Amino acid sequence: MKIRILLADDHGVLRAGLRAIINTQPDMEVVGEAADGKEAIEQLQQLNPDLVVLDLTMPGLGGLSALSIIRERAPKTKVLVLTMHDDEGYVRRVLEAGGSGYVVKKAADTELLLAIRAVKRGEVYVHSSLTKPLLEAIFDRRAEESSGVSIEVEDLSEREKEVLRLLARGYTNQQIADTLFLSVKTIETYRARVMEKLNLRTRAELTHFALKKGLLTLEE
């Protein structure tokens, strides 16, 4: 019996490409398509697919919200996220919401079919480049919990929170300076202060912290 798949992505060209790839496989077929989260939920009720390939950033009802609803209304339907976001923080949120897999779009041509089959077997599939940082983050979180040390948003000033949020969204120092009407040098100072206070080293770690503390959502 073929794996019945629903594609949910707001880019029609991408959906067409994915449909072509999937329908060449003898054990898979695309039974429906959706351009946003709301339509995905509607198609879910009508088609009862085995698996939903779901984008995270779609207009209207976003992917993470749609994922939660899918898991609630159709617990037997697996959800495989296919997204442009190549970051451990996003993976963690998806898995916590009940997703069974995470593939980045740049690797869709090589990993999507493998991921679909793995998820259908009941396994959890995570894009290869994200496995190591995801495990590191889990171990870091466990170490933080065991040590009793907890970094809180309240440790930052309002301006530092603004800078953190924009950094996590991918803004450059110049773009942040323009947005907040400050000099680049001032932003560099805030950035260094934030990273020192939070004991973080990379933008990926900043993004993870911002997601964890609710300063950033997957739809941003």
C-alpha positions, 0 to 999 in steps of 0.5 A, a space after each residue: 500500500 502506498 504512503 498517502 501524502 499531503 503537501 502543505 507549502 505556500 509556493 506552488 512551484 515547490 509543491 509541483 516539484 515535490 509532487 513530481 519527485 514523490 509520485 515517481 516512487 512506487 511506494 508513495 503518492 501525493 493525494 492533496 496539496 495546501 497553500 497554508 495551514 488552514 487549508 492543510 487542516 481542511 485537506 486533512 479532514 477530507 483526505 486522511 493522509 498517512 503523512 503531511 509534508 509541512 512548511 513552517 512559514 506560511 501565510 495565515 495559520 503558520 506551520 507550528 500552529 498547524 502542526 499542533 492541530 494536526 497532531 490533535 485531530 489526527 494523531 495517527 497522521 505523521 508530520 514531516 517538516 520541510 523548511 528553509 530554517 537550518 537551526 537547532 532551535 526550530 527543530 526542538 520546537 517542531 519535535 516538542 509540538 509532535 513533529 516526526 521529522 525535519 528536513 531543510 529545503 536545500 537538501 530536499 532532493 537527497 533527503 526527502 524520500 528517505 525522511 518520508 520512509 523513516 517517519 512512516 516506519 515510526 522513526 524520527 528523522 532530523 536533517 544530518 547537519 542539525 543532529 549534532 547541534 540538537 544533541 549538544 543543546 539537549 546536553 547543555 540544557 541538562 547541564 544547566 538544569 543540573 547545575 541549578 543555573 538558569 538564564 532569564 529574560 529579566 536579566 536583560 534590559 529592554 534595549 538588550 531584548 530588542 537587540 537580541 530579538 533582531 539578531 535572532 531574526 538575522 538582522 546585521 549590526 547595520 540593519 539593527 542600528 538603522 531600525 533602532 536609530 542608533 550607531 553601529 558601534 552602540 549596537 556592537 556594544 549591546 551585542 557583546 553585552 547580551 552575549 556575555 550576560 547569556 554566555 552565548 557564542 553564536 547567532 544560532 545560540 542567540 536564536 535558540 535562546 530567543 525561541 526558548 524564552 518567547 522573544 521570537 516565534 517560528 512565524 517571524 
